[in-house]
């Protein structure tokens, strides 16, 4: 959550102000400003989660005795 909070704080508030002046509602601001701004954070979180998930595979494999 700290990583996502840092990602949200990295998005300049001027983008939201400009979108509001252009008439964008909350959903449009989220879809066109927040998500693209969080893309590097989302990629980092996805890769990190995948790595930690794959690292735990060995423990599950040994405990369940798959392959015997």
N, C-alpha and C positions, 0 to 999 in steps of 0.2 A: 504494500500500500504506500510505503514511503517513496518508492520509485515512481509510482503513478502520480503521487502528489507533486513530486519534483517535475515530472513531465508536464503536468497541468500548469505549474507555475512558470514554466519556460515559454508558454504561449503568450505572446504580447497582448495586453488588454486592448490595445488600439485596434486589433482585428475584430474583437467583439463590438467595440464602439462603431467601427465602420459598417459592420454588418447590420447593426441595429439602425443606423442612419439610412441604410439601403432598404430597410423594411423586412429584414429576415426575422422569423420567429425563433423560438428557442430550439425547436427541432432542427431547423435549417442551420442554425449556428453550431449545434452539436455535430451534425452530419458533415458540414463543409469547413468547419474551423477546428473543432475539438478533435475529432477522429484523425484528420490528416496531421494535426500537430502532435498527436500521441503515437503516430505510426512508429517512430524509432523506439519509443518506450515499449510498445506492444511487441515489437520484434524481439527486443532484448528479453522481455519477460517470457515470451514463448520459447526462445532458444534455451534460456536458463532453466525453465521448467522441464523441457524435454531432456536436457542433460541430467538433471537430478532424478528424473523418472527412470532413465536408462541405467543410471548408477545403482538404483535399488533393485534392478532386475535379478542380479546375482543372489541376493538374499531370498527373494521369493522362490527362485529356482531351487535353491538348496533346501529350503524349509519344506516345500511341497513335494520334493522328490520326483519332479517331472523328468521323464526320460529313463526311468528304471524299468 
